Amino acid sequence: MGLLDELGSAGGVLKNAGTLAELARQNPAAAQAAISLLSAKPGSIGPSDGLAGIIKAFQSKGLGDAVASWISTNPNHPVDGSQVTQALGHDTLKQFSEQSGVPLGDAAGVLARVLPTLIDSVSPSGKVPEPAGLEGQLGTLLGGLLGPR
């Protein structure tokens, strides 16, 4: 059984609490790598401008409505692995795979399940947080997910 099978079926709109917490439980390095995608700190993976770069990447590939739903207070629109690959590109998926230990072939599918919930979690008021506030939220989120066991 692969990691995607262990995470369960996405089956439409993702439930906020499930996939990110489950990923952190099953693979803490994958949760940390996913959170790193939103960070603009040196050493983070993905776009150098973090969340802003992720948003731009999805918008530039015609997925602006999906990413806007993740930021809004409305239900999250799902994306699939091929859309994540198209938006983020091979290099970012490779970085995620290397940091997380998730096989490269599964990386886009894992991120398709986790990114909507993750971005929704850091924008509960329906607005993109300021970079300084975002870094604090990411730290708090990571601590909550990976804290004492």
Secondary structure, DSSP 8 states (H G I E B T S, - for coil): --HHHHH----SS--TTHHHHHHHHH-HHHHHHHHHHT--STT-SS-TTTHHHHHHHHHHTT-HHHHHHHHSSS------HHHHHHHHHHHHHHHHHHHH---HHHHHHHHHHHHHHHHHHH-TTSS---HHHHHHHHHHHHHHHHS--
